[in-house]
Amino acid sequence: MSVTLSVAQLADIEAIDRCNRSVLPENYPRDFYEAFLQSPNSISLIVKPALEEEQEDERKAEEKTAAASDEIAGYILCMLQNDKKKAVVAHIYSIGVYPQFRRRGYASALLKTAEALLGEKRTDIKCISLHVRKKNKAARKFYAKLGFGRTKVVKKYYEKPREDAYLMKKPLKPQPSIEKKPTSNVQIKW
Ligand SMILES: CC(C)(COP(=O)(O)OP(=O)(O)OC[C@H]1O[C@@H](n2cnc3c(N)ncnc32)[C@H](O)[C@@H]1OP(=O)(O)O)[C@@H](O)C(=O)NCCC(=O)NCCS
């Protein structure tokens, strides 16, 4: 089976927004997405569902009439920023996978690929951080499996519903400074 991870384009905003609104209470206006996707400091990826060969043939036929297929299975939004000590950190703003596509490794592929692409942008990223609702056990287990640890509780971080967050972090090793070609599409097979 293979899935395609792609760097999100402005044309993907509606699909990302639909997925985000379907899986999380934290949503964003269109201008947020436009600024995010166009920032040189961001990595925004989408994953499209794996298609069996016969479905792939149907899709190719459909694409002759449609401008683009906007069906995604999930997305991730990451941004490079400075922490209080001015160190470079990457923050995951949002990650989501539609329920019917969960436990297939899609979110892991999104996060691992985002991490690799962030490493192509900067070799001095200290860590990847994120906030997660205390009650969001599935996401907490997911992040723990991917190497994130809880650092502190941020009281009343979330609204609607009001809830505390855990700040989770994964330290990154400094990368050797070699010039790499930026990647736009990544085929993942497993
Ligand atoms: C969290 C989320 C992104 C995980 O997506 P996913 O594609 O199912 O994740 P993966 O398939 O890559 O899971 C990798 C591992 O994470 C852990 N994990 C993922 N979902 C889990 C769950 N519901 N319960 C327990 N562990 C889970 C497992 O260890 C899993 O490995 P396994 O399937 O081999 O056991 C998805 O559940 C989601 O979109 N949730 C709603 C949005 C959300 O909470 N986003 C995070 C906000 S901070």
The ligand as a Gaussian input file, in Angstrom:
#p B3LYP/6-31G(d) Opt

LIG

0 1
 C       -3.857000      11.741000      17.278000
 C       -4.056000      11.361000      15.800000
 C       -3.509000      12.492000      14.931000
 C       -3.304000      10.042000      15.505000
 O       -3.463000       9.734000      14.126000
 P       -3.210000       8.267000      13.541000
 O       -2.985000       8.414000      12.072000
 O       -4.280000       7.354000      13.982000
 O       -1.845000       7.864000      14.260000
 P       -0.885000       6.643000      13.866000
 O       -1.635000       5.603000      13.124000
 O        0.336000       7.199000      13.223000
 O       -0.532000       6.073000      15.332000
 C        0.806000       5.813000      15.749000
 C        0.757000       5.290000      17.171000
 O        0.193000       6.265000      18.075000
 C       -0.543000       5.586000      19.107000
 N       -1.972000       5.882000      18.986000
 C       -2.595000       6.525000      17.974000
 N       -3.912000       6.616000      18.219000
 C       -4.112000       5.995000      19.416000
 C       -5.283000       5.754000      20.187000
 N       -6.513000       6.140000      19.786000
 N       -5.138000       5.087000      21.359000
 C       -3.921000       4.684000      21.774000
 N       -2.774000       4.884000      21.079000
 C       -2.889000       5.537000      19.905000
 C       -0.327000       4.089000      18.865000
 O        0.861000       3.727000      19.592000
 C       -0.078000       4.045000      17.365000
 O        0.643000       2.916000      16.964000
 P       -0.147000       1.511000      16.703000
 O       -1.330000       1.821000      15.825000
 O        0.890000       0.676000      16.026000
 O       -0.537000       1.007000      18.063000
 C       -5.573000      11.109000      15.477000
 O       -6.108000      10.265000      16.466000
 C       -6.416000      12.377000      15.428000
 O       -6.519000      13.009000      14.376000
 N       -7.051000      12.761000      16.545000
 C       -7.910000      13.947000      16.566000
 C       -7.113000      15.207000      16.407000
 C       -6.100000      15.375000      17.525000
 O       -6.336000      15.023000      18.671000
 N       -4.948000      15.985000      17.183000
 C       -3.902000      16.257000      18.143000
 C       -4.199000      17.536000      18.820000
 S       -2.907000      17.967000      19.984000

